């Protein structure tokens, strides 16, 4: 897919209430979609999205969300830069083994993070080719999440919204493997595998954090399409192999309904080694 990266993310809006559209929800919503269309070049003065989450549920991620503007028909997308922040537990660990007659799991993970967290995106002076585009926000699983979206000063038609909470967050321990070890300083996955079922449209992002080590993740879509990403990390300097078809955080994994299979192997030495996938089963408006 063709990508353009925006890096002007900020927590401050310059919203001026000119030709504007505002949506917000009061439920626990973890993905949100706005459909935008015009037969002419689409101009948008500002997109401002604020995510207010109460207690991240079932994960160690304090701040992990994605915003993407995508044209599915022509395979084009825009996405701003992103930072994921993890809250690690120094003494927790996870061990799973499935080799020959050895088949056991030992889980000592403290998964829940308490607190209120706010993140926001501000994109200014956006120009998109004519057609139909979707503004999509994805947030890690929460107990409570409110998303407020502003689209200000645009010539485009807003043709609908949709939202829900069908979120996938695959972390190291979610991959069933021959050998899977997760600790604060050392993590290893040998031939890890995870299959998820999607009912509508899958939009996901791969995240990789390694102190020193390497990782490889591959996927197979319901239609048989495959993709892979190979990462080498030397003291947090990330090198992506030339034969990779997608990249951590920036390049989305997108496809239709059915069974998705993810395979991964990794070894990481240092603090907070992780190979994760954040995705959503999205119903397009």
C-alpha positions as CSV (number, residue, x, y, z in Angstrom):
1,X,0.0,0.0,0.0
2,X,1.1,3.6,-0.7
3,X,1.9,5.4,2.5
4,X,2.5,9.0,3.6
5,X,3.7,9.7,7.1
6,X,2.5,12.6,9.1
7,X,4.5,13.6,12.2
8,X,2.5,16.6,13.5
9,X,0.8,14.7,16.4
10,X,0.0,17.0,19.4
11,X,-2.3,17.1,22.3
12,X,-3.5,20.6,21.5
13,X,-6.3,21.4,19.0
14,X,-6.5,24.6,16.9
15,X,-10.2,23.8,16.3
16,X,-12.1,26.9,15.1
17,X,-15.6,25.5,14.6
18,X,-15.8,26.3,10.9
19,X,-17.7,23.8,8.7
20,X,-17.1,21.2,11.5
21,X,-18.3,17.7,12.4
22,X,-18.0,16.4,16.0
23,X,-18.7,12.9,17.3
24,X,-18.3,11.4,20.7
25,X,-19.4,8.3,22.5
26,X,-20.1,7.5,26.2
27,X,-19.6,3.7,25.9
28,X,-16.5,1.5,26.1
29,X,-15.4,2.0,22.5
30,X,-12.0,0.7,21.2
31,X,-12.4,1.4,17.5
32,X,-14.0,4.2,15.7
33,X,-14.6,4.9,12.0
34,X,-15.7,8.0,10.0
35,X,-16.4,7.7,6.3
36,X,-15.4,10.7,4.2
37,X,-16.1,11.2,0.5
38,X,-15.8,13.7,-2.3
39,X,-15.6,13.7,-6.1
40,X,-13.0,16.4,-5.9
41,X,-9.7,16.7,-4.0
42,X,-10.5,16.5,-0.3
43,X,-9.3,19.3,1.9
44,X,-9.4,19.2,5.6
45,X,-8.3,22.0,7.9
46,X,-7.9,19.8,11.0
47,X,-8.6,16.4,12.3
48,X,-8.5,16.3,16.1
49,X,-9.2,13.0,18.0
50,X,-9.0,12.6,21.8
51,X,-9.1,9.2,23.5
52,X,-9.9,9.1,27.2
53,X,-9.4,5.6,28.7
54,X,-10.2,4.4,32.2
55,X,-8.1,1.4,33.2
56,X,-6.4,-0.5,30.5
57,X,-7.9,-4.0,30.7
58,X,-5.8,-7.1,30.3
59,X,-2.6,-5.5,29.1
60,X,0.5,-3.8,30.3
61,X,0.3,-1.0,27.7
62,X,-0.3,2.4,29.2
63,X,-0.6,4.2,25.8
64,X,-1.1,2.2,22.7
65,X,-3.5,3.5,20.0
66,X,-3.4,4.0,16.2
67,X,-4.9,6.5,13.9
68,X,-5.1,5.8,10.1
69,X,-6.8,7.5,7.2
70,X,-7.3,4.9,4.4
71,X,-8.6,4.5,0.9
72,X,-9.3,0.8,0.7
73,X,-10.2,0.8,-3.0
74,X,-7.0,2.3,-4.2
75,X,-4.8,0.9,-1.3
76,X,-3.6,4.3,0.0
77,X,-3.2,5.4,3.6
78,X,-1.9,8.2,5.8
79,X,-0.8,7.6,9.4
80,X,1.0,9.8,11.9
81,X,4.0,8.8,13.9
82,X,3.4,6.9,17.0
83,X,4.9,5.9,20.4
84,X,3.7,3.0,22.4
85,X,4.5,3.0,26.1
86,X,4.6,-0.2,28.1
87,X,4.4,-0.6,31.9
88,X,6.5,-3.6,32.7
89,X,6.6,-5.6,35.9
90,X,10.1,-6.4,36.9
91,X,9.4,-9.7,38.7
92,X,6.8,-11.2,36.4
93,X,7.5,-13.9,33.9
94,X,5.8,-16.5,31.6
95,X,7.0,-19.9,30.4
96,X,5.3,-22.3,28.0
97,X,6.8,-25.4,26.4
98,X,5.4,-27.8,23.8
99,X,8.2,-30.1,22.7
100,X,7.6,-33.9,22.5
101,X,6.0,-35.0,25.8
102,X,6.8,-31.7,27.5
103,X,3.7,-29.6,27.4
104,X,3.1,-27.1,30.2
105,X,2.6,-23.4,31.0
106,X,3.7,-21.4,33.9
107,X,2.1,-18.0,34.1
108,X,3.1,-15.2,36.5
109,X,2.0,-12.1,34.7
110,X,0.5,-9.0,36.2
111,X,-1.6,-7.8,33.3
112,X,-3.8,-5.0,34.5
113,X,-2.8,-1.3,34.6
114,X,-5.0,1.0,36.7
115,X,-5.5,4.7,36.0
116,X,-6.9,7.2,33.6
117,X,-5.1,7.9,30.4
118,X,-5.6,10.6,27.7
119,X,-4.0,10.6,24.3
120,X,-4.8,12.9,21.3
121,X,-4.0,13.3,17.6
122,X,-4.0,16.6,15.7
123,X,-3.5,16.6,12.0
124,X,-3.6,19.9,10.1
125,X,-4.0,21.1,6.4
126,X,-4.6,17.6,5.0
127,X,-5.2,17.1,1.2
128,X,-6.5,13.8,-0.1
129,X,-7.2,12.6,-3.6
130,X,-10.9,12.4,-4.6
131,X,-12.7,9.3,-3.5
132,X,-13.8,7.5,-0.4
133,X,-11.6,7.6,2.7
134,X,-12.0,6.2,6.2
135,X,-10.7,7.8,9.4
136,X,-10.0,4.9,11.8
137,X,-8.9,5.0,15.4
138,X,-7.9,1.9,17.4
139,X,-7.3,1.7,21.1
140,X,-6.0,-1.2,23.2
141,X,-8.7,-3.0,25.3
142,X,-10.1,-0.9,28.1
143,X,-12.8,-1.0,30.8
144,X,-14.0,2.4,29.7
145,X,-13.0,4.5,26.7
146,X,-14.5,7.6,25.2
147,X,-13.4,8.8,21.8
148,X,-14.1,12.4,20.6
149,X,-13.5,13.2,16.9
150,X,-13.5,16.6,15.2
151,X,-13.2,17.2,11.5
152,X,-13.0,20.9,10.9
153,X,-13.1,23.0,7.7
154,X,-13.6,20.4,5.0
155,X,-15.3,20.2,1.6
156,X,-15.9,16.5,2.0
157,X,-19.2,14.7,2.8
158,X,-19.4,12.7,6.0
159,X,-21.2,9.6,5.0
160,X,-21.5,7.7,8.2
161,X,-19.8,6.5,11.4
162,X,-19.4,3.1,13.1
163,X,-17.7,1.9,16.3
164,X,-17.3,-1.1,18.5
165,X,-15.0,-2.9,20.9
166,X,-13.9,-6.0,18.9
167,X,-10.1,-5.6,19.6
168,X,-7.2,-8.0,19.2
169,X,-4.1,-7.4,21.2
170,X,-1.6,-10.3,20.7
171,X,1.3,-10.2,23.1
172,X,4.3,-12.6,23.5
173,X,2.3,-15.0,25.7
174,X,-0.6,-15.2,23.3
175,X,1.5,-17.2,20.8
176,X,1.4,-20.9,21.4
177,X,5.0,-22.1,20.6
178,X,7.5,-24.9,21.0
179,X,9.2,-22.7,23.6
180,X,8.0,-19.3,24.9
181,X,9.8,-17.5,27.6
182,X,8.9,-13.9,28.7
183,X,10.9,-12.2,31.5
184,X,11.9,-8.6,32.1
185,X,15.4,-9.1,30.6
186,X,15.1,-12.1,28.3
187,X,12.3,-13.2,25.9
188,X,12.3,-16.1,23.5
189,X,9.6,-17.5,21.2
190,X,10.3,-20.6,19.0
191,X,7.7,-21.2,16.3
192,X,4.9,-19.2,17.9
193,X,1.4,-19.4,16.3
194,X,-1.9,-17.7,16.9
195,X,-5.1,-17.8,14.9
196,X,-7.9,-15.2,15.2
197,X,-11.4,-15.1,13.7
198,X,-12.5,-11.9,12.0
199,X,-16.2,-11.2,11.1
200,X,-15.8,-8.0,9.1
201,X,-12.7,-6.1,8.1
202,X,-9.3,-6.6,9.9
203,X,-7.0,-3.5,10.4
204,X,-3.9,-4.2,12.5
205,X,-0.4,-3.0,13.4
206,X,2.7,-5.0,14.3
207,X,4.9,-3.6,17.1
208,X,8.4,-4.8,18.0
209,X,10.5,-3.7,20.9
210,X,13.9,-5.4,21.4
211,X,17.0,-4.3,23.3
212,X,19.4,-6.6,21.4
213,X,18.0,-9.5,19.3
214,X,15.9,-10.4,16.3
215,X,12.3,-11.2,15.5
216,X,10.3,-12.4,12.6
217,X,6.5,-12.3,12.2
218,X,4.5,-13.7,9.3
219,X,0.8,-13.7,8.7
220,X,-1.7,-15.5,6.4
221,X,-5.0,-13.9,5.5
222,X,-8.3,-15.7,4.9
223,X,-7.8,-15.4,1.2
224,X,-4.3,-16.9,1.4
225,X,-2.3,-13.6,1.1
226,X,0.9,-13.7,3.1
227,X,3.2,-11.1,4.6
228,X,6.3,-11.0,6.8
229,X,8.5,-8.6,8.7
230,X,12.1,-9.4,9.9
231,X,13.6,-7.2,12.5
232,X,17.2,-7.0,13.8
233,X,17.8,-4.8,16.9
234,X,21.2,-3.7,18.2
235,X,20.7,-1.8,21.4
236,X,17.3,-0.4,20.2
237,X,18.5,0.5,16.7
238,X,16.0,-1.2,14.5
239,X,17.0,-2.7,11.1
240,X,14.2,-4.0,8.8
241,X,15.2,-6.7,6.2
242,X,14.8,-5.8,2.6
243,X,12.3,-8.7,1.9
244,X,9.9,-7.5,4.6
245,X,6.4,-6.6,3.3
246,X,5.2,-4.5,6.2
247,X,6.9,-2.6,9.0
248,X,6.4,-2.2,12.8
249,X,3.7,0.4,13.7
250,X,3.6,2.3,10.4
251,X,2.4,-0.1,7.8
252,X,-1.0,-1.7,8.5
253,X,-2.1,-5.3,8.0
254,X,-5.5,-5.1,6.3
255,X,-7.9,-7.7,4.9
256,X,-11.3,-9.3,5.1
257,X,-13.3,-11.7,7.3
258,X,-12.3,-15.3,8.1
259,X,-9.3,-16.9,9.9
260,X,-6.1,-15.0,10.2
261,X,-2.9,-16.9,11.3
262,X,0.1,-15.2,12.8
263,X,3.5,-16.9,13.2
264,X,6.4,-15.5,15.1
265,X,9.9,-16.3,16.4
266,X,12.0,-14.0,18.4
267,X,14.9,-13.6,20.9
268,X,15.4,-10.3,22.8
269,X,17.9,-9.4,25.5
270,X,17.3,-6.2,27.5
271,X,14.3,-4.5,29.2
272,X,10.8,-4.9,27.8
273,X,11.2,-7.2,24.8
274,X,7.9,-7.5,23.0
275,X,6.4,-8.7,19.7
276,X,2.8,-7.5,19.7
277,X,-0.1,-7.0,17.2
278,X,-2.9,-4.5,17.9
279,X,-5.8,-4.9,15.6
280,X,-9.6,-4.5,15.3
281,X,-12.5,-6.4,13.7
282,X,-14.1,-3.3,12.1
283,X,-17.5,-2.8,10.5
284,X,-17.2,-0.1,7.9
285,X,-20.1,2.5,7.7
